[in-house]
């Protein structure tokens, strides 16, 4: 049995959004084709009590609202922070729990560590990597089914990120690295990029949306399909630990907010000016030509740095032998908005057409694995316009780009039918040279 899992999200207590309705999440899960969804922020006192009052256990470690079929997994993201080199490094880490009892016991452990559990992502302050290892191990020792997964590993907040960079995972997690089975690719990376990093050959690669809402361009923008005998927490965790990953559906990394190196507009000293560079064009000393400060190093450049320091031999485009099938997606609602010439993905016109398209296939996920001729035939029969059908098929086949690609916290801008070589981007304040599309 194949099930689609999106196991990293947030409640309103993580900031950035208002309170989230379980009803809205369930509707979005059905539309997106997500079978199991992470609750987000399950350690937060108020969200935890809300979940306990509204969810009932259905199978081993999975929960749902009474009378509903949508499955939720208890999940949070925590931030371990520790001294690294001359500064401190903060690393986001996803934790998955098999029961409310294990959640409650974790809260007591954190309380004993002096952690202020008042925000969605609690900070676990550590002295060094030995302390990180000890504190993470204390959590994992609560229940052998608790899973720790380094989150969005290549972004500045990830373990390999450019913020106080390290060369190996053990340089942050210490000996607890041996208890980590999987890493999360993140929105700005995918298996092709992570195949550049030799030590990741020994880890399962999973993908999650990191959604802060039930919006159709957020939930399910990444997910992991696992093969299980039946739907249960234990079976999902076992599949992750043993790399029984059938496939991952990846947010196209060039759309991700940290794919290339640069500085966004409106940054201090920038005004409306911005700059963005592929690795070979990054200015000497990583110095911004506009404000003079250090540029935010992108995921692509950082992966190439790690390839060199770890002695990697694979070139870009060569996949690790442990890599599973994957597909790059663009949220369908974004493709529809682009096709209609509408800026807002939540406009009534866009959502109505989205619902019409999804009704044809049952859910959005199914579209990305369907044959082109089937997509065209079914959508034409449903009287969906030719331009929308063409753009869906073009995006499915990679005939699009994000120009410029995402950088320094800015999402890439979709252009269907255009090409951009992400290894040859050299833009200062919008004046660029030699842009072709590689992906």
C-alpha positions as CSV (number, residue, x, y, z in Angstrom):
1,X,0.0,0.0,0.0
2,X,1.3,3.5,-1.0
3,X,0.4,6.4,1.2
4,X,1.3,10.1,0.9
5,X,2.8,11.7,4.0
6,X,3.4,15.4,4.8
7,X,4.9,15.3,8.2
8,X,6.2,18.8,8.9
9,X,3.8,21.7,9.5
10,X,3.0,24.4,12.0
11,X,0.1,25.8,14.0
12,X,-0.5,29.5,14.6
13,X,1.7,29.3,17.7
14,X,4.8,29.2,15.4
15,X,4.0,32.7,14.1
16,X,3.3,33.9,10.6
17,X,-0.3,32.7,10.5
18,X,-3.4,32.8,12.6
19,X,-5.0,29.8,14.3
20,X,-5.5,26.8,12.1
21,X,-8.7,24.8,11.8
22,X,-8.5,21.0,11.7
23,X,-11.6,21.1,9.5
24,X,-9.7,23.2,7.0
25,X,-6.7,21.0,7.2
26,X,-8.8,17.9,6.4
27,X,-10.4,19.6,3.4
28,X,-7.0,20.5,2.0
29,X,-5.6,17.1,2.7
30,X,-8.4,15.5,0.6
31,X,-7.8,18.0,-2.3
32,X,-4.0,17.6,-2.2
33,X,-4.0,13.8,-1.8
34,X,-2.3,13.7,1.6
35,X,-3.1,10.6,3.7
36,X,-1.1,11.4,6.8
37,X,-0.3,15.0,8.0
38,X,1.9,16.3,10.8
39,X,0.1,18.3,13.4
40,X,2.8,20.8,14.0
41,X,3.8,22.3,17.3
42,X,2.5,19.4,19.5
43,X,4.7,20.4,22.4
44,X,3.1,23.9,22.7
45,X,0.8,23.8,25.8
46,X,-2.3,25.4,24.2
47,X,-2.0,23.5,20.8
48,X,-1.3,20.3,22.6
49,X,-4.4,20.6,24.7
50,X,-6.4,21.5,21.6
51,X,-5.2,18.4,19.8
52,X,-5.9,16.2,22.9
53,X,-9.4,17.5,23.0
54,X,-10.2,17.1,19.3
55,X,-8.3,14.0,18.1
56,X,-8.8,10.3,18.9
57,X,-6.3,7.5,18.2
58,X,-7.4,5.4,15.2
59,X,-4.4,3.2,14.6
60,X,-1.0,2.6,16.3
61,X,0.1,6.2,16.8
62,X,-2.1,8.0,14.2
63,X,-5.1,10.2,15.1
64,X,-8.2,11.7,13.5
65,X,-11.2,13.8,14.5
66,X,-14.1,11.7,15.6
67,X,-16.0,10.2,12.6
68,X,-13.4,11.5,10.1
69,X,-10.8,9.6,8.0
70,X,-8.0,12.1,7.7
71,X,-5.0,10.9,9.7
72,X,-2.7,13.1,11.8
73,X,0.7,12.3,13.2
74,X,1.9,14.1,16.4
75,X,4.8,16.3,15.3
76,X,6.7,19.4,16.2
77,X,9.8,21.3,15.1
78,X,12.4,22.3,17.7
79,X,15.5,24.4,17.4
80,X,18.7,23.1,18.9
81,X,21.3,25.9,19.3
82,X,24.9,25.4,20.2
83,X,28.3,26.9,20.0
84,X,30.0,26.2,16.7
85,X,33.4,27.7,15.9
86,X,33.4,31.4,16.9
87,X,29.6,31.7,17.1
88,X,26.4,29.8,17.6
89,X,24.5,27.7,15.2
90,X,20.7,27.1,15.4
91,X,19.4,24.0,13.6
92,X,15.7,23.1,13.0
93,X,14.8,19.5,13.7
94,X,11.5,17.7,13.2
95,X,10.3,15.4,16.0
96,X,7.6,12.7,15.4
97,X,5.8,11.1,18.4
98,X,3.8,7.9,18.7
99,X,1.5,9.0,21.5
100,X,0.3,11.9,23.7
101,X,2.1,10.2,26.6
102,X,5.5,10.5,24.8
103,X,4.7,14.1,24.0
104,X,3.9,14.8,27.7
105,X,7.1,13.1,28.8
106,X,9.1,15.1,26.3
107,X,7.6,18.3,27.7
108,X,8.7,17.3,31.2
109,X,12.2,16.6,29.9
110,X,12.4,20.0,28.2
111,X,11.1,21.7,31.4
112,X,14.0,20.0,33.3
113,X,16.4,21.4,30.7
114,X,15.1,24.9,31.3
115,X,13.4,25.2,27.9
116,X,10.7,27.9,27.7
117,X,8.0,26.0,25.9
118,X,6.0,29.2,25.0
119,X,6.4,29.2,21.2
120,X,5.6,26.8,18.5
121,X,9.3,25.9,18.0
122,X,10.9,25.6,21.4
123,X,14.6,26.5,21.6
124,X,16.8,23.9,23.2
125,X,20.0,25.8,24.2
126,X,23.1,23.6,24.3
127,X,26.7,24.3,25.1
128,X,28.2,22.3,22.2
129,X,27.7,19.3,20.0
130,X,28.2,16.9,23.0
131,X,25.4,18.7,24.8
132,X,23.2,18.6,21.6
133,X,23.8,14.8,21.5
134,X,23.0,14.3,25.1
135,X,19.8,16.4,25.0
136,X,18.5,14.9,21.8
137,X,19.3,11.4,23.1
138,X,17.3,12.1,26.3
139,X,14.2,12.8,24.1
140,X,14.8,9.7,21.9
141,X,15.2,7.5,25.0
142,X,11.6,8.4,26.1
143,X,10.2,6.0,23.4
144,X,12.1,4.1,20.8
145,X,9.4,5.1,18.2
146,X,10.2,8.8,18.5
147,X,11.9,10.0,15.4
148,X,14.2,13.0,14.9
149,X,14.7,14.3,11.4
150,X,17.0,17.3,10.6
151,X,14.7,19.8,8.9
152,X,15.3,21.5,5.5
153,X,19.0,20.6,5.8
154,X,20.4,23.1,3.2
155,X,18.6,26.3,4.2
156,X,20.4,28.8,6.6
157,X,18.4,27.2,9.4
158,X,19.3,23.7,8.4
159,X,22.2,21.6,9.7
160,X,24.2,22.1,6.5
161,X,23.1,25.8,6.1
162,X,25.3,28.7,5.5
163,X,24.7,30.2,9.0
164,X,27.9,29.3,10.9
165,X,28.5,26.4,8.4
166,X,29.7,23.0,9.4
167,X,31.2,20.2,7.2
168,X,29.6,17.1,8.7
169,X,26.3,16.4,10.4
170,X,28.2,15.0,13.5
171,X,29.8,18.4,14.0
172,X,26.5,19.6,15.3
173,X,24.5,16.5,16.4
174,X,27.6,14.7,17.8
175,X,27.2,11.0,18.5
176,X,23.4,11.3,18.3
177,X,23.9,11.4,14.5
178,X,24.0,7.6,14.6
179,X,20.3,7.7,15.8
180,X,19.2,9.8,12.8
181,X,17.9,7.8,9.9
182,X,16.5,10.4,7.5
183,X,16.9,14.1,6.5
184,X,14.3,16.5,5.1
185,X,15.2,17.8,1.7
186,X,13.5,21.2,2.2
187,X,11.9,23.5,-0.4
188,X,15.1,24.7,-1.9
189,X,16.8,21.3,-2.4
190,X,15.9,17.9,-3.8
191,X,17.5,14.5,-4.2
192,X,19.6,15.7,-7.2
193,X,21.2,18.5,-5.2
194,X,21.6,16.3,-2.0
195,X,23.3,13.6,-4.1
196,X,26.3,16.0,-4.3
197,X,26.9,15.4,-0.5
198,X,28.5,12.0,0.1
199,X,27.5,11.4,3.7
200,X,23.8,11.7,2.8
201,X,24.2,8.3,0.9
202,X,23.5,6.7,4.3
203,X,20.2,8.5,5.0
204,X,16.7,8.3,3.7
205,X,15.5,11.5,2.0
206,X,12.0,12.7,2.8
207,X,10.1,15.7,1.8
208,X,7.5,17.7,3.7
209,X,5.7,21.0,3.1
210,X,6.7,22.9,6.3
211,X,3.3,24.5,5.8
212,X,2.0,27.2,8.1
213,X,-1.5,27.0,6.9
214,X,-4.0,24.9,5.0
215,X,-3.6,27.1,1.9
216,X,-3.5,25.1,-1.4
217,X,-0.1,26.4,-2.4
218,X,1.4,25.5,1.0
219,X,0.1,22.2,2.3
220,X,1.3,19.2,0.3
221,X,3.7,21.3,-1.8
222,X,6.1,18.5,-0.8
223,X,5.3,15.0,0.4
224,X,6.8,11.6,0.8
225,X,5.2,8.4,-0.5
226,X,6.0,5.3,1.6
227,X,5.1,1.7,1.1
228,X,3.4,0.1,4.1
229,X,1.4,-3.0,4.8
230,X,-1.2,-1.0,6.7
231,X,-1.6,2.6,7.8
232,X,0.0,3.1,11.2
233,X,2.6,5.2,12.9
234,X,4.9,2.3,13.4
235,X,4.7,1.3,9.7
236,X,5.4,4.9,8.5
237,X,8.4,5.3,10.9
238,X,9.7,1.8,9.9
239,X,9.5,2.8,6.2
240,X,11.5,6.0,6.9
241,X,14.1,4.2,9.0
242,X,14.6,1.4,6.4
243,X,14.4,3.7,3.4
244,X,11.3,2.1,2.0
245,X,10.5,5.4,0.3
246,X,8.5,4.8,-2.9
247,X,9.1,8.4,-4.1
248,X,9.2,12.0,-3.0
249,X,7.3,14.9,-4.5
250,X,9.5,17.9,-4.5
251,X,8.7,21.6,-4.5
252,X,10.8,22.7,-7.4
253,X,14.1,23.9,-5.7
254,X,14.5,26.8,-8.0
255,X,11.2,28.2,-6.6
256,X,12.5,27.8,-3.1
257,X,13.4,30.9,-1.1
258,X,17.1,30.0,-0.6
259,X,18.1,28.3,-3.9
260,X,20.7,30.9,-5.2
261,X,23.0,33.3,-3.5
262,X,22.0,36.9,-3.2
263,X,20.4,39.8,-1.4
264,X,16.7,40.5,-1.8
265,X,15.1,43.9,-2.4
266,X,14.1,46.0,0.6
267,X,17.0,44.6,2.6
268,X,18.8,47.3,4.6
269,X,20.9,49.4,2.2
270,X,19.1,48.0,-0.9
271,X,15.8,49.9,-1.4
272,X,14.3,48.3,-4.6
273,X,17.7,46.9,-5.7
274,X,18.6,43.2,-5.4
275,X,21.3,40.9,-6.6
276,X,21.3,37.1,-7.3
277,X,24.1,34.9,-8.4
278,X,24.7,31.3,-9.5
279,X,27.8,29.8,-7.8
280,X,30.4,30.7,-10.5
281,X,29.2,34.3,-10.5
282,X,29.2,34.9,-6.7
283,X,31.3,38.0,-6.0
284,X,34.8,37.6,-4.5
285,X,34.6,37.3,-0.7
286,X,30.9,36.8,-0.9
287,X,30.4,40.5,-0.7
288,X,27.2,42.2,-1.9
289,X,27.9,44.7,-4.6
290,X,25.0,46.8,-3.4
291,X,25.3,47.0,0.4
292,X,28.7,45.6,1.0
293,X,27.5,43.0,3.5
294,X,27.9,39.2,3.3
295,X,25.5,37.6,0.8
296,X,23.1,34.9,1.9
297,X,24.7,31.8,0.4
298,X,22.2,29.7,-1.6
299,X,21.5,26.0,-1.4
300,X,23.1,25.2,-4.7
301,X,26.4,26.9,-3.8
302,X,26.4,25.4,-0.4
303,X,25.9,21.9,-1.7
304,X,28.8,22.3,-4.1
305,X,31.0,23.5,-1.2
306,X,30.0,20.4,0.8
307,X,30.8,18.2,-2.1
308,X,34.3,19.5,-2.3
309,X,35.0,19.4,1.5
310,X,33.6,15.9,1.8
311,X,35.5,14.6,-1.2
312,X,32.5,14.0,-3.4
313,X,33.0,12.6,-6.9
314,X,29.5,12.8,-8.3
315,X,28.8,15.7,-10.7
316,X,25.5,17.6,-10.6
317,X,22.8,15.5,-12.2
318,X,24.3,12.2,-11.0
319,X,22.0,10.6,-8.4
320,X,23.2,8.7,-5.3
321,X,22.6,5.0,-5.5
322,X,20.3,5.3,-2.5
323,X,18.1,7.9,-4.1
324,X,14.4,6.9,-4.7
325,X,12.1,8.1,-7.4
326,X,11.1,11.8,-7.2
327,X,9.1,14.3,-9.2
328,X,9.4,18.1,-9.1
329,X,6.1,20.0,-8.8
330,X,4.7,23.5,-8.8
331,X,1.6,23.9,-6.7
332,X,-1.3,23.4,-9.1
333,X,-3.1,26.5,-7.8
334,X,0.0,28.6,-8.8
335,X,-0.1,27.1,-12.3
336,X,-3.8,27.9,-12.7
337,X,-3.3,31.5,-11.4
338,X,-0.5,32.0,-13.8
339,X,-2.6,30.6,-16.7
340,X,-5.5,33.0,-15.8
341,X,-3.2,36.0,-15.4
342,X,-4.4,36.3,-11.8
343,X,-1.9,37.4,-9.1
344,X,-3.7,35.9,-6.1
345,X,-3.9,32.2,-5.7
346,X,-6.8,32.5,-3.3
347,X,-9.1,34.4,-5.7
348,X,-12.5,32.9,-6.2
349,X,-11.8,32.4,-9.9
350,X,-8.6,30.5,-9.3
351,X,-10.0,28.3,-6.5
352,X,-13.1,27.4,-8.5
353,X,-11.0,26.2,-11.4
354,X,-8.6,24.4,-9.1
355,X,-11.6,22.5,-7.6
356,X,-12.8,21.7,-11.1
357,X,-9.5,20.2,-12.2
358,X,-8.9,18.3,-8.9
359,X,-12.4,16.8,-9.1
360,X,-11.5,15.2,-12.4
361,X,-8.6,13.3,-10.8
362,X,-9.7,12.9,-7.2
363,X,-6.8,14.9,-5.8
364,X,-3.9,17.1,-6.9
365,X,-1.1,14.5,-6.2
366,X,-2.6,12.1,-8.7
367,X,-2.1,14.6,-11.6
368,X,1.7,14.7,-11.2
369,X,1.9,10.9,-11.7
370,X,-0.7,10.7,-14.6
371,X,0.2,10.3,-18.3
372,X,0.0,13.5,-20.4
373,X,-2.6,12.1,-22.8
374,X,-4.9,11.1,-19.9
375,X,-4.6,14.6,-18.4
376,X,-5.4,16.3,-21.7
377,X,-8.3,14.0,-22.5
378,X,-9.9,14.2,-19.0
379,X,-9.5,18.0,-18.6
380,X,-10.8,18.7,-22.2
381,X,-13.8,16.6,-21.4
382,X,-14.4,18.7,-18.3
383,X,-14.2,21.8,-20.5
384,X,-11.0,23.2,-18.9
385,X,-9.4,25.8,-21.2
386,X,-6.6,24.7,-23.5
387,X,-4.1,27.2,-22.1
388,X,-4.6,25.7,-18.6
389,X,-4.2,22.2,-19.9
390,X,-1.1,23.1,-21.8
391,X,0.5,24.8,-18.9
392,X,-0.2,21.9,-16.5
393,X,1.4,19.5,-18.9
394,X,4.4,21.8,-19.6
395,X,5.0,22.2,-15.9
396,X,4.7,18.4,-15.4
397,X,7.3,17.9,-18.1
398,X,9.7,20.6,-16.8
399,X,9.0,23.2,-19.5
400,X,9.2,26.2,-17.2
401,X,11.5,28.1,-14.9
402,X,11.5,30.5,-12.1
403,X,13.1,33.7,-13.2
404,X,14.9,34.7,-11.2
405,X,15.2,31.6,-9.1
406,X,14.5,31.9,-5.3
407,X,17.1,33.6,-3.2
408,X,17.6,35.2,0.2
409,X,14.1,34.5,1.5
410,X,12.4,35.3,-1.9
411,X,10.4,32.7,-3.8
412,X,11.2,32.3,-7.5
413,X,8.8,33.8,-10.1
414,X,7.1,31.2,-12.4
415,X,7.5,31.5,-16.1
416,X,6.0,28.7,-18.1
417,X,7.7,27.8,-21.4
418,X,10.9,29.7,-20.6
419,X,14.4,28.4,-19.8
420,X,17.0,29.6,-17.3
421,X,20.4,28.1,-16.7
422,X,20.7,28.3,-12.9
423,X,24.5,27.9,-13.3
424,X,24.7,31.2,-15.3
425,X,22.6,33.7,-13.3
426,X,24.4,37.0,-12.7
427,X,21.9,39.8,-11.8
428,X,22.4,43.1,-10.0
429,X,19.3,45.2,-9.5
430,X,17.5,43.2,-12.3
431,X,20.2,43.7,-14.9
432,X,21.3,40.1,-15.8
433,X,23.4,38.3,-18.3
434,X,23.5,34.9,-19.9
435,X,20.3,33.4,-18.4
436,X,19.3,30.0,-19.6
437,X,17.3,27.4,-17.8
438,X,19.0,24.2,-16.7
439,X,16.2,22.3,-14.9
